[in-house]
C-alpha cells in the first residue's frame, strides 16, 4: 500500500479527515490541533507518530512507505 491507497482506505473506513496527516497526500488546512501522521524522515526512512500540543512525537520508523502506511492504518482503524 502506498500513501494514496492509504488515504482511500481511511476514507472507506470512515476515519475523519482531522484525525491524520499524510505527507504529500492529505494535509488538512487549517491543521487539526492533534493528529496522527505519516511523513518522510531523514534518508530513506518513513515515520509515523502523533502531533500533540505543538510537538511531533515519532512512534515508529519504517524502512519503506508500505510498512509505514500499514502502521498508520492499524493505528486509525
PDB file with SEQRES, HELIX, SHEET and CRYST1 records, atoms N, CA, C and O in Angstrom:
SEQRES   1 A   77  UNK UNK UNK UNK UNK UNK UNK UNK UNK UNK UNK UNK UNK          
SEQRES   2 A   77  UNK UNK UNK UNK UNK UNK UNK UNK UNK UNK UNK UNK UNK          
SEQRES   3 A   77  UNK UNK UNK UNK UNK UNK UNK UNK UNK UNK UNK UNK UNK          
SEQRES   4 A   77  UNK UNK UNK UNK UNK UNK UNK UNK UNK UNK UNK UNK UNK          
SEQRES   5 A   77  UNK UNK UNK UNK UNK UNK UNK UNK UNK UNK UNK UNK UNK          
SEQRES   6 A   77  UNK UNK UNK UNK UNK UNK UNK UNK UNK UNK UNK UNK              
HELIX    1 AA1 UNK A    3  UNK A   12  1                                  10    
HELIX    2 AA2 UNK A   17  UNK A   19  5                                   3    
HELIX    3 AA3 UNK A   65  UNK A   76  1                                  12    
SHEET    1 AA1 4 UNK A  20  UNK A  22  0                                        
SHEET    2 AA1 4 UNK A  35  UNK A  40  1                                        
SHEET    3 AA1 4 UNK A  46  UNK A  52 -1                                        
SHEET    4 AA1 4 UNK A  55  UNK A  62 -1                                        
CRYST1    1.000    1.000    1.000  90.00  90.00  90.00 P 1           1          
ATOM      1  N   UNK A   1       0.846  -1.179   0.000  1.00  0.00           N  
ATOM      2  CA  UNK A   1       0.000   0.000   0.000  1.00  0.00           C  
ATOM      3  C   UNK A   1       0.891   1.242   0.000  1.00  0.00           C  
ATOM      4  O   UNK A   1       1.874   1.310   0.738  1.00  0.00           O  
ATOM      5  N   UNK A   2       0.542   2.211  -0.827  1.00  0.00           N  
ATOM      6  CA  UNK A   2       1.246   3.488  -0.826  1.00  0.00           C  
ATOM      7  C   UNK A   2       0.341   4.555  -0.193  1.00  0.00           C  
ATOM      8  O   UNK A   2      -0.775   4.251   0.226  1.00  0.00           O  
ATOM      9  N   UNK A   3       0.819   5.792  -0.124  1.00  0.00           N  
ATOM     10  CA  UNK A   3       0.073   6.854   0.555  1.00  0.00           C  
ATOM     11  C   UNK A   3      -1.287   7.154  -0.069  1.00  0.00           C  
ATOM     12  O   UNK A   3      -2.259   7.310   0.670  1.00  0.00           O  
ATOM     13  N   UNK A   4      -1.402   7.244  -1.402  1.00  0.00           N  
ATOM     14  CA  UNK A   4      -2.739   7.479  -1.961  1.00  0.00           C  
ATOM     15  C   UNK A   4      -3.719   6.348  -1.649  1.00  0.00           C  
ATOM     16  O   UNK A   4      -4.896   6.600  -1.392  1.00  0.00           O  
ATOM     17  N   UNK A   5      -3.237   5.100  -1.672  1.00  0.00           N  
ATOM     18  CA  UNK A   5      -4.114   3.976  -1.335  1.00  0.00           C  
ATOM     19  C   UNK A   5      -4.481   3.983   0.146  1.00  0.00           C  
ATOM     20  O   UNK A   5      -5.598   3.614   0.510  1.00  0.00           O  
ATOM     21  N   UNK A   6      -3.556   4.395   0.996  1.00  0.00           N  
ATOM     22  CA  UNK A   6      -3.855   4.528   2.426  1.00  0.00           C  
ATOM     23  C   UNK A   6      -4.956   5.560   2.620  1.00  0.00           C  
ATOM     24  O   UNK A   6      -5.906   5.317   3.364  1.00  0.00           O  
ATOM     25  N   UNK A   7      -4.841   6.692   1.971  1.00  0.00           N  
ATOM     26  CA  UNK A   7      -5.863   7.746   2.074  1.00  0.00           C  
ATOM     27  C   UNK A   7      -7.223   7.201   1.670  1.00  0.00           C  
ATOM     28  O   UNK A   7      -8.219   7.445   2.351  1.00  0.00           O  
ATOM     29  N   UNK A   8      -7.271   6.467   0.571  1.00  0.00           N  
ATOM     30  CA  UNK A   8      -8.533   5.885   0.103  1.00  0.00           C  
ATOM     31  C   UNK A   8      -9.086   4.887   1.121  1.00  0.00           C  
ATOM     32  O   UNK A   8     -10.288   4.876   1.385  1.00  0.00           O  
ATOM     33  N   UNK A   9      -8.222   4.055   1.689  1.00  0.00           N  
ATOM     34  CA  UNK A   9      -8.661   3.059   2.676  1.00  0.00           C  
ATOM     35  C   UNK A   9      -9.219   3.735   3.927  1.00  0.00           C  
ATOM     36  O   UNK A   9     -10.203   3.266   4.499  1.00  0.00           O  
ATOM     37  N   UNK A  10      -8.599   4.826   4.350  1.00  0.00           N  
ATOM     38  CA  UNK A  10      -9.089   5.542   5.532  1.00  0.00           C  
ATOM     39  C   UNK A  10     -10.442   6.192   5.256  1.00  0.00           C  
ATOM     40  O   UNK A  10     -11.304   6.226   6.135  1.00  0.00           O  
ATOM     41  N   UNK A  11     -10.631   6.699   4.063  1.00  0.00           N  
ATOM     42  CA  UNK A  11     -11.929   7.287   3.700  1.00  0.00           C  
ATOM     43  C   UNK A  11     -13.014   6.222   3.694  1.00  0.00           C  
ATOM     44  O   UNK A  11     -14.105   6.443   4.219  1.00  0.00           O  
ATOM     45  N   UNK A  12     -12.720   5.058   3.100  1.00  0.00           N  
ATOM     46  CA  UNK A  12     -13.685   3.955   3.060  1.00  0.00           C  
ATOM     47  C   UNK A  12     -14.029   3.494   4.476  1.00  0.00           C  
ATOM     48  O   UNK A  12     -15.176   3.149   4.761  1.00  0.00           O  
ATOM     49  N   UNK A  13     -13.033   3.489   5.357  1.00  0.00           N  
ATOM     50  CA  UNK A  13     -13.240   3.063   6.743  1.00  0.00           C  
ATOM     51  C   UNK A  13     -13.980   4.118   7.570  1.00  0.00           C  
ATOM     52  O   UNK A  13     -14.371   3.855   8.707  1.00  0.00           O  
ATOM     53  N   UNK A  14     -14.171   5.309   6.999  1.00  0.00           N  
ATOM     54  CA  UNK A  14     -14.898   6.352   7.703  1.00  0.00           C  
ATOM     55  C   UNK A  14     -14.097   7.105   8.747  1.00  0.00           C  
ATOM     56  O   UNK A  14     -14.674   7.727   9.639  1.00  0.00           O  
ATOM     57  N   UNK A  15     -12.778   7.059   8.650  1.00  0.00           N  
ATOM     58  CA  UNK A  15     -11.927   7.791   9.601  1.00  0.00           C  
ATOM     59  C   UNK A  15     -12.013   9.284   9.264  1.00  0.00           C  
ATOM     60  O   UNK A  15     -11.743   9.668   8.126  1.00  0.00           O  
ATOM     61  N   UNK A  16     -12.381  10.124  10.223  1.00  0.00           N  
ATOM     62  CA  UNK A  16     -12.499  11.558   9.948  1.00  0.00           C  
ATOM     63  C   UNK A  16     -11.181  12.173   9.467  1.00  0.00           C  
ATOM     64  O   UNK A  16     -10.103  11.814   9.943  1.00  0.00           O  
ATOM     65  N   UNK A  17     -11.288  13.097   8.526  1.00  0.00           N  
ATOM     66  CA  UNK A  17     -10.112  13.739   7.928  1.00  0.00           C  
ATOM     67  C   UNK A  17      -9.196  14.401   8.952  1.00  0.00           C  
ATOM     68  O   UNK A  17      -7.981  14.416   8.758  1.00  0.00           O  
ATOM     69  N   UNK A  18      -9.733  14.937  10.013  1.00  0.00           N  
ATOM     70  CA  UNK A  18      -8.935  15.641  11.002  1.00  0.00           C  
ATOM     71  C   UNK A  18      -8.131  14.759  11.932  1.00  0.00           C  
ATOM     72  O   UNK A  18      -7.383  15.267  12.768  1.00  0.00           O  
ATOM     73  N   UNK A  19      -8.265  13.456  11.808  1.00  0.00           N  
ATOM     74  CA  UNK A  19      -7.545  12.537  12.694  1.00  0.00           C  
ATOM     75  C   UNK A  19      -6.123  12.249  12.236  1.00  0.00           C  
ATOM     76  O   UNK A  19      -5.325  11.714  13.005  1.00  0.00           O  
ATOM     77  N   UNK A  20      -5.793  12.598  10.987  1.00  0.00           N  
ATOM     78  CA  UNK A  20      -4.489  12.203  10.450  1.00  0.00           C  
ATOM     79  C   UNK A  20      -3.986  13.191   9.400  1.00  0.00           C  
ATOM     80  O   UNK A  20      -4.736  13.996   8.847  1.00  0.00           O  
ATOM     81  N   UNK A  21      -2.673  13.091   9.151  1.00  0.00           N  
ATOM     82  CA  UNK A  21      -1.995  13.855   8.105  1.00  0.00           C  
ATOM     83  C   UNK A  21      -1.051  12.894   7.387  1.00  0.00           C  
ATOM     84  O   UNK A  21      -0.258  12.203   8.027  1.00  0.00           O  
ATOM     85  N   UNK A  22      -1.137  12.852   6.079  1.00  0.00           N  
ATOM     86  CA  UNK A  22      -0.265  12.009   5.264  1.00  0.00           C  
ATOM     87  C   UNK A  22       0.515  12.949   4.353  1.00  0.00           C  
ATOM     88  O   UNK A  22      -0.051  13.568   3.452  1.00  0.00           O  
ATOM     89  N   UNK A  23       1.790  13.048   4.592  1.00  0.00           N  
ATOM     90  CA  UNK A  23       2.628  13.988   3.842  1.00  0.00           C  
ATOM     91  C   UNK A  23       2.448  13.826   2.337  1.00  0.00           C  
ATOM     92  O   UNK A  23       2.565  12.728   1.794  1.00  0.00           O  
ATOM     93  N   UNK A  24       2.160  14.950   1.677  1.00  0.00           N  
ATOM     94  CA  UNK A  24       2.046  14.972   0.232  1.00  0.00           C  
ATOM     95  C   UNK A  24       0.737  14.454  -0.325  1.00  0.00           C  
ATOM     96  O   UNK A  24       0.508  14.536  -1.532  1.00  0.00           O  
ATOM     97  N   UNK A  25      -0.139  13.915   0.538  1.00  0.00           N  
ATOM     98  CA  UNK A  25      -1.390  13.318   0.073  1.00  0.00           C  
ATOM     99  C   UNK A  25      -2.599  13.914   0.777  1.00  0.00           C  
ATOM    100  O   UNK A  25      -3.597  14.239   0.133  1.00  0.00           O  
ATOM    101  N   UNK A  26      -2.516  14.057   2.082  1.00  0.00           N  
ATOM    102  CA  UNK A  26      -3.633  14.594   2.861  1.00  0.00           C  
ATOM    103  C   UNK A  26      -3.066  15.487   3.960  1.00  0.00           C  
ATOM    104  O   UNK A  26      -2.583  15.011   4.988  1.00  0.00           O  
ATOM    105  N   UNK A  27      -3.138  16.791   3.714  1.00  0.00           N  
ATOM    106  CA  UNK A  27      -2.603  17.776   4.659  1.00  0.00           C  
ATOM    107  C   UNK A  27      -3.696  18.805   4.934  1.00  0.00           C  
ATOM    108  O   UNK A  27      -3.752  19.843   4.274  1.00  0.00           O  
ATOM    109  N   UNK A  28      -4.576  18.518   5.916  1.00  0.00           N  
ATOM    110  CA  UNK A  28      -5.719  19.388   6.184  1.00  0.00           C  
ATOM    111  C   UNK A  28      -5.309  20.832   6.494  1.00  0.00           C  
ATOM    112  O   UNK A  28      -4.301  21.082   7.155  1.00  0.00           O  
ATOM    113  N   UNK A  29      -6.129  21.782   5.988  1.00  0.00           N  
ATOM    114  CA  UNK A  29      -5.915  23.205   6.243  1.00  0.00           C  
ATOM    115  C   UNK A  29      -7.236  23.778   6.743  1.00  0.00           C  
ATOM    116  O   UNK A  29      -8.250  23.649   6.057  1.00  0.00           O  
ATOM    117  N   UNK A  30      -7.254  24.391   7.884  1.00  0.00           N  
ATOM    118  CA  UNK A  30      -6.149  24.527   8.824  1.00  0.00           C  
ATOM    119  C   UNK A  30      -5.856  23.176   9.481  1.00  0.00           C  
ATOM    120  O   UNK A  30      -6.738  22.321   9.561  1.00  0.00           O  
ATOM    121  N   UNK A  31      -4.625  22.983   9.951  1.00  0.00           N  
ATOM    122  CA  UNK A  31      -4.289  21.702  10.567  1.00  0.00           C  
ATOM    123  C   UNK A  31      -5.047  21.510  11.883  1.00  0.00           C  
ATOM    124  O   UNK A  31      -5.253  22.464  12.633  1.00  0.00           O  
ATOM    125  N   UNK A  32      -5.459  20.271  12.154  1.00  0.00           N  
ATOM    126  CA  UNK A  32      -6.117  19.986  13.427  1.00  0.00           C  
ATOM    127  C   UNK A  32      -5.150  20.211  14.595  1.00  0.00           C  
ATOM    128  O   UNK A  32      -3.937  20.285  14.403  1.00  0.00           O  
ATOM    129  N   UNK A  33      -5.693  20.316  15.778  1.00  0.00           N  
ATOM    130  CA  UNK A  33      -4.874  20.517  16.973  1.00  0.00           C  
ATOM    131  C   UNK A  33      -4.009  19.295  17.275  1.00  0.00           C  
ATOM    132  O   UNK A  33      -2.822  19.428  17.576  1.00  0.00           O  
ATOM    133  N   UNK A  34      -4.595  18.125  17.195  1.00  0.00           N  
ATOM    134  CA  UNK A  34      -3.911  16.851  17.464  1.00  0.00           C  
ATOM    135  C   UNK A  34      -4.231  15.892  16.320  1.00  0.00           C  
ATOM    136  O   UNK A  34      -5.366  15.846  15.847  1.00  0.00           O  
ATOM    137  N   UNK A  35      -3.235  15.128  15.877  1.00  0.00           N  
ATOM    138  CA  UNK A  35      -3.467  14.166  14.802  1.00  0.00           C  
ATOM    139  C   UNK A  35      -2.330  13.146  14.746  1.00  0.00           C  
ATOM    140  O   UNK A  35      -1.255  13.363  15.305  1.00  0.00           O  
ATOM    141  N   UNK A  36      -2.586  12.038  14.066  1.00  0.00           N  
ATOM    142  CA  UNK A  36      -1.542  11.058  13.768  1.00  0.00           C  
ATOM    143  C   UNK A  36      -0.974  11.421  12.397  1.00  0.00           C  
ATOM    144  O   UNK A  36      -1.658  12.017  11.566  1.00  0.00           O  
ATOM    145  N   UNK A  37       0.286  11.053  12.178  1.00  0.00           N  
ATOM    146  CA  UNK A  37       0.912  11.448  10.913  1.00  0.00           C  
ATOM    147  C   UNK A  37       1.762  10.342  10.322  1.00  0.00           C  
ATOM    148  O   UNK A  37       2.184   9.404  10.998  1.00  0.00           O  
ATOM    149  N   UNK A  38       1.997  10.501   9.007  1.00  0.00           N  
ATOM    150  CA  UNK A  38       2.946   9.688   8.260  1.00  0.00           C  
ATOM    151  C   UNK A  38       3.755  10.679   7.439  1.00  0.00           C  
ATOM    152  O   UNK A  38       3.190  11.504   6.722  1.00  0.00           O  
ATOM    153  N   UNK A  39       5.072  10.599   7.541  1.00  0.00           N  
ATOM    154  CA  UNK A  39       5.947  11.525   6.814  1.00  0.00           C  
ATOM    155  C   UNK A  39       7.286  10.853   6.507  1.00  0.00           C  
ATOM    156  O   UNK A  39       7.642   9.829   7.090  1.00  0.00           O  
ATOM    157  N   UNK A  40       8.006  11.462   5.580  1.00  0.00           N  
ATOM    158  CA  UNK A  40       9.375  11.024   5.298  1.00  0.00           C  
ATOM    159  C   UNK A  40      10.270  11.516   6.422  1.00  0.00           C  
ATOM    160  O   UNK A  40      10.168  12.661   6.863  1.00  0.00           O  
ATOM    161  N   UNK A  41      11.132  10.647   6.870  1.00  0.00           N  
ATOM    162  CA  UNK A  41      12.146  11.048   7.831  1.00  0.00           C  
ATOM    163  C   UNK A  41      13.424  11.361   7.081  1.00  0.00           C  
ATOM    164  O   UNK A  41      13.395  11.580   5.870  1.00  0.00           O  
ATOM    165  N   UNK A  42      14.520  11.385   7.768  1.00  0.00           N  
ATOM    166  CA  UNK A  42      15.797  11.632   7.099  1.00  0.00           C  
ATOM    167  C   UNK A  42      16.264  10.368   6.384  1.00  0.00           C  
ATOM    168  O   UNK A  42      16.057   9.253   6.862  1.00  0.00           O  
ATOM    169  N   UNK A  43      16.884  10.560   5.254  1.00  0.00           N  
ATOM    170  CA  UNK A  43      17.339   9.418   4.466  1.00  0.00           C  
ATOM    171  C   UNK A  43      16.161   8.706   3.821  1.00  0.00           C  
ATOM    172  O   UNK A  43      15.243   9.346   3.309  1.00  0.00           O  
ATOM    173  N   UNK A  44      16.192   7.384   3.847  1.00  0.00           N  
ATOM    174  CA  UNK A  44      15.131   6.573   3.242  1.00  0.00           C  
ATOM    175  C   UNK A  44      14.114   6.083   4.266  1.00  0.00           C  
ATOM    176  O   UNK A  44      13.390   5.122   4.006  1.00  0.00           O  
ATOM    177  N   UNK A  45      14.052   6.720   5.403  1.00  0.00           N  
ATOM    178  CA  UNK A  45      13.182   6.281   6.496  1.00  0.00           C  
ATOM    179  C   UNK A  45      11.826   6.985   6.414  1.00  0.00           C  
ATOM    180  O   UNK A  45      11.743   8.147   6.018  1.00  0.00           O  
ATOM    181  N   UNK A  46      10.776   6.270   6.789  1.00  0.00           N  
ATOM    182  CA  UNK A  46       9.432   6.829   6.921  1.00  0.00           C  
ATOM    183  C   UNK A  46       9.081   6.829   8.402  1.00  0.00           C  
ATOM    184  O   UNK A  46       9.481   5.927   9.139  1.00  0.00           O  
ATOM    185  N   UNK A  47       8.339   7.835   8.837  1.00  0.00           N  
ATOM    186  CA  UNK A  47       7.973   7.954  10.250  1.00  0.00           C  
ATOM    187  C   UNK A  47       6.463   8.016  10.413  1.00  0.00           C  
ATOM    188  O   UNK A  47       5.759   8.628   9.610  1.00  0.00           O  
ATOM    189  N   UNK A  48       5.979   7.370  11.468  1.00  0.00           N  
ATOM    190  CA  UNK A  48       4.595   7.507  11.892  1.00  0.00           C  
ATOM    191  C   UNK A  48       4.624   7.994  13.328  1.00  0.00           C  
ATOM    192  O   UNK A  48       5.528   7.665  14.096  1.00  0.00           O  
ATOM    193  N   UNK A  49       3.620   8.783  13.676  1.00  0.00           N  
ATOM    194  CA  UNK A  49       3.608   9.303  15.029  1.00  0.00           C  
ATOM    195  C   UNK A  49       2.395  10.148  15.321  1.00  0.00           C  
ATOM    196  O   UNK A  49       1.388  10.089  14.616  1.00  0.00           O  
ATOM    197  N   UNK A  50       2.506  10.939  16.379  1.00  0.00           N  
ATOM    198  CA  UNK A  50       1.408  11.787  16.841  1.00  0.00           C  
ATOM    199  C   UNK A  50       1.887  13.221  16.992  1.00  0.00           C  
ATOM    200  O   UNK A  50       3.021  13.477  17.398  1.00  0.00           O  
ATOM    201  N   UNK A  51       1.007  14.145  16.658  1.00  0.00           N  
ATOM    202  CA  UNK A  51       1.244  15.565  16.871  1.00  0.00           C  
ATOM    203  C   UNK A  51       0.283  16.000  17.959  1.00  0.00           C  
ATOM    204  O   UNK A  51      -0.934  15.931  17.787  1.00  0.00           O  
ATOM    205  N   UNK A  52       0.832  16.448  19.084  1.00  0.00           N  
ATOM    206  CA  UNK A  52       0.020  16.900  20.212  1.00  0.00           C  
ATOM    207  C   UNK A  52       0.662  18.122  20.840  1.00  0.00           C  
ATOM    208  O   UNK A  52       1.879  18.181  21.017  1.00  0.00           O  
ATOM    209  N   UNK A  53      -0.171  19.097  21.173  1.00  0.00           N  
ATOM    210  CA  UNK A  53       0.299  20.294  21.871  1.00  0.00           C  
ATOM    211  C   UNK A  53       1.499  20.942  21.179  1.00  0.00           C  
ATOM    212  O   UNK A  53       2.425  21.413  21.838  1.00  0.00           O  
ATOM    213  N   UNK A  54       1.473  20.961  19.862  1.00  0.00           N  
ATOM    214  CA  UNK A  54       2.522  21.624  19.104  1.00  0.00           C  
ATOM    215  C   UNK A  54       3.811  20.842  18.939  1.00  0.00           C  
ATOM    216  O   UNK A  54       4.813  21.390  18.482  1.00  0.00           O  
ATOM    217  N   UNK A  55       3.798  19.560  19.306  1.00  0.00           N  
ATOM    218  CA  UNK A  55       5.014  18.751  19.244  1.00  0.00           C  
ATOM    219  C   UNK A  55       4.776  17.465  18.461  1.00  0.00           C  
ATOM    220  O   UNK A  55       3.792  16.760  18.683  1.00  0.00           O  
ATOM    221  N   UNK A  56       5.699  17.173  17.536  1.00  0.00           N  
ATOM    222  CA  UNK A  56       5.665  15.902  16.814  1.00  0.00           C  
ATOM    223  C   UNK A  56       6.388  14.854  17.650  1.00  0.00           C  
ATOM    224  O   UNK A  56       7.518  15.072  18.085  1.00  0.00           O  
ATOM    225  N   UNK A  57       5.727  13.705  17.875  1.00  0.00           N  
ATOM    226  CA  UNK A  57       6.353  12.587  18.569  1.00  0.00           C  
ATOM    227  C   UNK A  57       6.353  11.385  17.633  1.00  0.00           C  
ATOM    228  O   UNK A  57       5.295  10.854  17.294  1.00  0.00           O  
ATOM    229  N   UNK A  58       7.527  10.966  17.224  1.00  0.00           N  
ATOM    230  CA  UNK A  58       7.649   9.815  16.334  1.00  0.00           C  
ATOM    231  C   UNK A  58       7.438   8.553  17.155  1.00  0.00           C  
ATOM    232  O   UNK A  58       8.136   8.316  18.141  1.00  0.00           O  
ATOM    233  N   UNK A  59       6.468   7.744  16.739  1.00  0.00           N  
ATOM    234  CA  UNK A  59       6.182   6.476  17.415  1.00  0.00           C  
ATOM    235  C   UNK A  59       6.978   5.329  16.813  1.00  0.00           C  
ATOM    236  O   UNK A  59       7.379   4.398  17.511  1.00  0.00           O  
ATOM    237  N   UNK A  60       7.205   5.412  15.478  1.00  0.00           N  
ATOM    238  CA  UNK A  60       7.938   4.321  14.814  1.00  0.00           C  
ATOM    239  C   UNK A  60       8.615   4.847  13.549  1.00  0.00           C  
ATOM    240  O   UNK A  60       8.133   5.778  12.904  1.00  0.00           O  
ATOM    241  N   UNK A  61       9.737   4.229  13.217  1.00  0.00           N  
ATOM    242  CA  UNK A  61      10.439   4.500  11.955  1.00  0.00           C  
ATOM    243  C   UNK A  61      10.372   3.230  11.118  1.00  0.00           C  
ATOM    244  O   UNK A  61      10.501   2.119  11.631  1.00  0.00           O  
ATOM    245  N   UNK A  62      10.167   3.420   9.819  1.00  0.00           N  
ATOM    246  CA  UNK A  62       9.932   2.286   8.923  1.00  0.00           C  
ATOM    247  C   UNK A  62      10.909   2.335   7.748  1.00  0.00           C  
ATOM    248  O   UNK A  62      11.285   3.420   7.303  1.00  0.00           O  
ATOM    249  N   UNK A  63      11.319   1.179   7.246  1.00  0.00           N  
ATOM    250  CA  UNK A  63      12.275   1.150   6.145  1.00  0.00           C  
ATOM    251  C   UNK A  63      11.660   1.499   4.788  1.00  0.00           C  
ATOM    252  O   UNK A  63      12.380   1.801   3.836  1.00  0.00           O  
ATOM    253  N   UNK A  64      10.318   1.456   4.701  1.00  0.00           N  
ATOM    254  CA  UNK A  64       9.676   1.746   3.422  1.00  0.00           C  
ATOM    255  C   UNK A  64       8.278   2.330   3.632  1.00  0.00           C  
ATOM    256  O   UNK A  64       7.707   2.259   4.721  1.00  0.00           O  
ATOM    257  N   UNK A  65       7.756   2.902   2.567  1.00  0.00           N  
ATOM    258  CA  UNK A  65       6.432   3.536   2.604  1.00  0.00           C  
ATOM    259  C   UNK A  65       5.338   2.526   2.928  1.00  0.00           C  
ATOM    260  O   UNK A  65       4.403   2.835   3.667  1.00  0.00           O  
ATOM    261  N   UNK A  66       5.451   1.337   2.386  1.00  0.00           N  
ATOM    262  CA  UNK A  66       4.423   0.311   2.595  1.00  0.00           C  
ATOM    263  C   UNK A  66       4.238  -0.033   4.072  1.00  0.00           C  
ATOM    264  O   UNK A  66       3.106  -0.092   4.553  1.00  0.00           O  
ATOM    265  N   UNK A  67       5.321  -0.258   4.787  1.00  0.00           N  
ATOM    266  CA  UNK A  67       5.189  -0.606   6.207  1.00  0.00           C  
ATOM    267  C   UNK A  67       4.712   0.587   7.030  1.00  0.00           C  
ATOM    268  O   UNK A  67       3.992   0.404   8.011  1.00  0.00           O  
ATOM    269  N   UNK A  68       5.096   1.794   6.653  1.00  0.00           N  
ATOM    270  CA  UNK A  68       4.619   2.993   7.349  1.00  0.00           C  
ATOM    271  C   UNK A  68       3.112   3.152   7.140  1.00  0.00           C  
ATOM    272  O   UNK A  68       2.388   3.475   8.082  1.00  0.00           O  
ATOM    273  N   UNK A  69       2.642   2.930   5.929  1.00  0.00           N  
ATOM    274  CA  UNK A  69       1.209   3.017   5.645  1.00  0.00           C  
ATOM    275  C   UNK A  69       0.430   1.967   6.444  1.00  0.00           C  
ATOM    276  O   UNK A  69      -0.627   2.265   7.001  1.00  0.00           O  
ATOM    277  N   UNK A  70       0.945   0.760   6.496  1.00  0.00           N  
ATOM    278  CA  UNK A  70       0.285  -0.298   7.257  1.00  0.00           C  
ATOM    279  C   UNK A  70       0.195   0.061   8.727  1.00  0.00           C  
ATOM    280  O   UNK A  70      -0.817  -0.212   9.373  1.00  0.00           O  
ATOM    281  N   UNK A  71       1.245   0.671   9.265  1.00  0.00           N  
ATOM    282  CA  UNK A  71       1.239   1.058  10.678  1.00  0.00           C  
ATOM    283  C   UNK A  71       0.206   2.151  10.951  1.00  0.00           C  
ATOM    284  O   UNK A  71      -0.548   2.057  11.919  1.00  0.00           O  
ATOM    285  N   UNK A  72       0.164   3.181  10.111  1.00  0.00           N  
ATOM    286  CA  UNK A  72      -0.812   4.247  10.329  1.00  0.00           C  
ATOM    287  C   UNK A  72      -2.236   3.712  10.194  1.00  0.00           C  
ATOM    288  O   UNK A  72      -3.117   4.089  10.966  1.00  0.00           O  
ATOM    289  N   UNK A  73      -2.458   2.855   9.236  1.00  0.00           N  
ATOM    290  CA  UNK A  73      -3.779   2.242   9.069  1.00  0.00           C  
ATOM    291  C   UNK A  73      -4.181   1.477  10.332  1.00  0.00           C  
ATOM    292  O   UNK A  73      -5.318   1.587  10.790  1.00  0.00           O  
ATOM    293  N   UNK A  74      -3.265   0.716  10.881  1.00  0.00           N  
ATOM    294  CA  UNK A  74      -3.557  -0.055  12.098  1.00  0.00           C  
ATOM    295  C   UNK A  74      -3.843   0.875  13.284  1.00  0.00           C  
ATOM    296  O   UNK A  74      -4.669   0.550  14.137  1.00  0.00           O  
ATOM    297  N   UNK A  75      -3.176   2.010  13.342  1.00  0.00           N  
ATOM    298  CA  UNK A  75      -3.420   2.957  14.436  1.00  0.00           C  
ATOM    299  C   UNK A  75      -4.798   3.610  14.331  1.00  0.00           C  
ATOM    300  O   UNK A  75      -5.398   3.949  15.351  1.00  0.00           O  
ATOM    301  N   UNK A  76      -5.299   3.787  13.124  1.00  0.00           N  
ATOM    302  CA  UNK A  76      -6.534   4.543  12.926  1.00  0.00           C  
ATOM    303  C   UNK A  76      -7.800   3.695  12.747  1.00  0.00           C  
ATOM    304  O   UNK A  76      -8.909   4.196  12.934  1.00  0.00           O  
ATOM    305  N   UNK A  77      -7.647   2.441  12.394  1.00  0.00           N  
ATOM    306  CA  UNK A  77      -8.836   1.615  12.139  1.00  0.00           C  
ATOM    307  C   UNK A  77      -9.037   0.593  13.239  1.00  0.00           C  
ATOM    308  O   UNK A  77      -9.987  -0.188  13.191  1.00  0.00           O  
TER     309      UNK A  77                                                      
END                                                                             
